[in-house]
Amino acid sequence: MKAVSLKEYTGAQLRQLCHAIGLGDRAEEVCDLVADLLGPAAVRSVDEPPLWRSDVADDHTPIEYSVAFEEDGSHTLRLLIECVAAKPSPRANQLAALAALDRLAARYPVTLDRFDAVRDLFLPDEPRGIFSLWFSIVVRRDDPPRVKIYFNPEVRGKAKANTLVAAALDRLGFAGSYAWLREHTPRPESTLDRYSFFALDLDDTPRSRVKVYQSHYRATLRDAQHAAGAGRSVDTRRLAEFGTLIGGGDGPFDGRPLVSAFTFLSGDSAQPSGYSLYVPVRDYVRDDAVTMQRVRLLVERYGLDRDALERSVTAVTDRPLEEGVGLIAHVSLRIGPPRPGVTVYLSAEAYGVARPSGAHTGAA
């Protein structure tokens, strides 16, 4: 039997996923783009170990899919990708990502002004931590793919993360934003709330975002509500309802952490325009069948497209959901502009399926 490459494996999933959410005419473009960004890892057989132990997915596949269910009834495909060099290392992967960014800028309407304003903060010659530069590719029906990048605030070490985030926000014109974040950090004097991502949309539109992500270790939903604070358009009761439904309880969440994301738009001075809560549901269920029950209930409660959810999951796998955990890795609730809704994150499982197991909270 002919070995299947990562490009072929993910390409089959992507074609089906695009058709599942009404983006079938974009499928080949998406597959070509993904193959380019995956680099040398794309042609390697999935029967071999991963070329690099990427933290994008639990099985180290360097790509994750997600489907955003918008409140206006539309769907968005998002792809999180790590570029892997032929001889991978933190520095080599960083250089591979920068080369890929040049190719993207030649192909799509990419604006690099804000990237250039902060790149010296987040792209040192000797990067530390699990990554330095990841890509998110956003695909909608009538627009060219949009590019978002993720920096690692801990790329110079955990102790410098707060300083990097504060400096980056200041350079990008969000005076006072770091003070607001500090005020709404649930446990500011501990190491339990840590900046995990600093993200930029690389386009020049009114909806172009700066997003700051904070991981809340051993947190409760009350901690997440405190992080959301008095953010514009944030309904903290809805936030708690979402977290309880997807996470199976109020916490504390002792496995993978809850994650807050604060969205800053042009014109924001301190207070973010939007807030999102990410629940790493795979740590708080027995198997994917339980996860799917929770997500079905969620989309029905919020009046979202359940059929599109079902099609998206079957596009990625045909295995029984009871036989693994982590296909649906996490689920997020987006509150406020620019696009409120729910996003479901799907694992490619190219290198393996995690077996069902007990969970820290709400396993049943």
N, C-alpha and C positions, 0 to 999 in steps of 0.2 A: 504494500500500500504506500502511495506517495505521501511523503511527509508534508504536513500543512504548516505554512509559515504564519507568523503572527499577522502579517499583512492580509493573508487570505482568510484567516480565522476572524479577525475583527472586521474585515471587509464584508463578509457574509452577514455578520450581525448588523453592521451599519446600514446595509442596503435594506434589510428587513425593517429595521427601526425607522428609517426615513419613510418608507412606505406606510408604516403603522400610524404615523402622526401627520400624514399629508404632505411630506417633503420628498416624495419619490423622484421628482424631477431634479432634485439636488443630490441624489445618492452618489453618483459617480464622482462628482466634484468633491464631495465630502470624503469619499474613500481615497481619492488621489491626494488630497490635502493631508489626511491622517498618515498615509504611507510615507509622505515626505517628512513629516514632523517626527515620526518614530525612528527615522534614520536607519542605521545598521540593524537595530533590533527588529525591524519590519521583516527582514528576509530570513531571520533565524526560525528554525522549527519550534513549534510549541511543545514538542516532545523533549526538547532540551531545556535545561534550567534557564531562567531568565538571564539575559546578558547583564542586567543590573538589578539589584534588589530595590526597585522603585517603591516609594511609599504612597504612590497614587492609589494603589489597590492592595488588599490584604495578601493576595497571592503574588504580588510584585509585577503584575501586568502594568505597563506604563501608560495606560489609558483607562478612563472611567467615563461612562455615558450618564447623562441625566436628561430628563424630560421635565420642562417647566410647564405647569398647567396654569395658564393666566386666567384672571377673573373675567376677562372679556371673551373667554371661550377659545382663544388661540393656544397653540402649542409651540414651544421652542426647544430645539435640540441643542444641548451643550456638551462639549467634549473637553475633559481635562487630560492633558498630555504632558509627559516628561520626555524631552529629547535625550536620547542615550547615545553617547559617542562610541566609536568602534572599539576604543580601549577606555572604558568608562572610569571616571573618577569624579569627585565633586568639581574640580576645575575643568576637566575635559567636557563634562556634561554642560557646564555653564557656557563654554565656548561654542559647543554644538547648538545650544539654544540661541545664542546671539547670532550665529550664522543663519539659523532658521528664521529669526526675526527679520533679518535683511531680505530673505526670500519672500516672506509674507508682505513686507512693506512694498516690494516690487510688484506684487500681485493684487493687493487689496488696498482700500483707502485707510491706511494705518497712519495715525498721527503720533509722533514720537516726542513731542515737546515735553510732556510731563514725565515720560520715561527718562529722558535725558536729564531732567531736573533732579532726579533722585538716584540715578543708577550708581553713582559713586558711593552712596550709602550702603546699598544692598548687594553690590557685585564686587567684593574684594578679590584680590588675586589668589587668596587662600581661603576659599569659603568653608565654613563649618556647618554642622547640622545636616539634616536629611535631604536638603535640596537648596538651590539658590534661585532658580528661575523655571517656572512652569507656565504652560499656555492653557488658556480656555478659548475654545472656538465656539462661537454662538451662531446658530443657523436658524433663520426664520424664512417664511415663505417668499417674501418679496424683496428681501435685501441681500446684498453680498454678505458672506460670512464676516462676522465682526471678531476682533481679537481682543482678548483680555490677558493680562499677565499677572502672575503671582510672584511676589518676592517673599523671602524668608526673613522675618525680623530677627531670628536667632543666628543669622549667617555669620556674625562676628562673635558669637557666644551668647548664652542666655542672659548674662548680666547686662548686655548692651542693647537688648531688644527695645526696652522702653525709650531709650535715647534715640534710636533710629526712627521709631514711629513718630516721636515728637518732632524730630527734625524734618522728616518727610512731609508731615502735615503742614508745618510752617512754610516750607519751600513751595508747597502747592497752593498756598493762599488761604488755608483754613485756620486762621488765627483763633486761638482759644479752643480749638477742637480737642487737643490733647488734654487740656484741663477738664473739659466736659467728660471725656472718657475716664480720666482718673477719678472724678467725682462719682461716676457710676460703675466703677469696678467693684464687684461685690465684696472682695476681701483684699483691699489694696496693700495691706502690710504683709501678705503671705505670698507664696509662690504658686498658689493654686489657680490663679487667673493669669494666663500668659498670652502674649500676642503671638499668634500662630501664622497669620498671612497678612500681607499688605498688597492690595490688588489695584490695578489701574485698567480702565477701559481705554484702548488705544484708538479712539475715534473722537472727532471734534463735533459733538452734537450736544444739545441741551440735556440729553439723558446720559451723557458720559459720566461715569462714576469713579470715585475713589472709595475703596472699601477696606475697612480695618476689621480683622477677625481676632476674636479673643476666645481662647479655650478655657473652660471652667471645670477644673478637675474636682471630683467628689462634690459636685454642686447639686443643689436642689432647684426646683422650678422657681422658688422664691428668689434664689440668686439670679436666675435669668431675668425675672421680672425687674429686679433692681438694676441689672445691666441695661435693660431696655429703657428704664427711667422715664423721663417725661418726653421722650422722643416724639416728634410730630407724627400723628396718625397711629401711634402704637396703642392698641387695645390690650392691656396686660391680662385681662380676663381671657380673651381669646388665645393669647399666648399660653396661658396655663392649661386651657382646655386642649390645645394642640399637643403640648408636651406630655400631658397625662395620657392622652389617647395613644400616641405613637410610642412613648417610652414605657407605658404600662404602670405608671405611678408618679408620685411627686418627687421621688428621689430619696436619699442622695444617689446620684448616678456614679457608681464606683468603678465602672469599666471605662471605656473610651469617653472622653469628656463631652458635655454639651458645648456648643460653639455659638457665640454671638457674632453677628456681622453688622457693622454700622456703615450705612451708605451716605456719602457726602456728595452733593451735587453743586455745580457752579452757583455761587451766591450764598451758600451756607457759610456762616461765620464761625459758629461753634457747634451748635446742635445739629446732629445728623438728620437728613430728610427721611431716611428709612432704616428699618431694623429687620434682621432675619434671625431665626433660631434654627439651628441644625441639631437633630437628634440622631446619634449613631445607633440606629435601632438594632443593628445586628448583634450588639452586645447585650440586648435586653429582651431577647426572644429565644425560644428553643430552636426554631427553624424558620425558613422563609414562608411556609404556609401561614404561620402566625403573623408574620410581618404583613403578608398580603391581606389578611383579614382586617388588620388595623388600617392599612392604607385605603382599602375599599371603603371602609366606614368613613374615613376622613374625606375622601373626594365626594362621597354622597352627601355628607353633612354640609360641605361647602359648595355643593351644586356644580362640581367639576365633572369632567368627562370620564366616566368609569370605563367605557368601552376602549378609549384610547389608552388607559392604564393597562387593561388586559392585553391589548395588542402589543404594547411596548414590552411587557414582560415576556410574552411568548416569542417576540422577535429576537430576544437575546438568548433564550434557552428553551429547550423542550424537556428538561429533566423535571421529575416530580419535585415540587417545592419542599416536600417533607424530607427530602434526602440531603439537604444542605442548608447552610445559613450564611448570609452575606451577599446573596444575589442583589437584594435591595440593601445597600450598605447604610445609607442614611436618608432622612427625609427632612426637608426644611419648609418653614412657613415664612413668607416674605410679606412684610407689612409696610405700607406706605409707598411713595414713588421710588423708582419710575414704573415698576411692574409688580404689583401685589399678586400673590398666588402661592401655590405649593409646588415644590420641586422634588422629584423622586430620582434617586441616584442608583444606577445599575452597574454591577460589576461584570466585566467580560468573562471572568473565570477562565482565562486562557491557560493558566498553569495549574489549576486545581480548584476543587470545591471543598470548602470547610464543612466538616461534619457537624450535624446537629449536636447541641450540647446544652447544659444548663446555662442560665443567665443570672446576672446579678439582681435584676429587677424585672418583674412582670413577664416571666418566661411563658406563662400559659396563654 
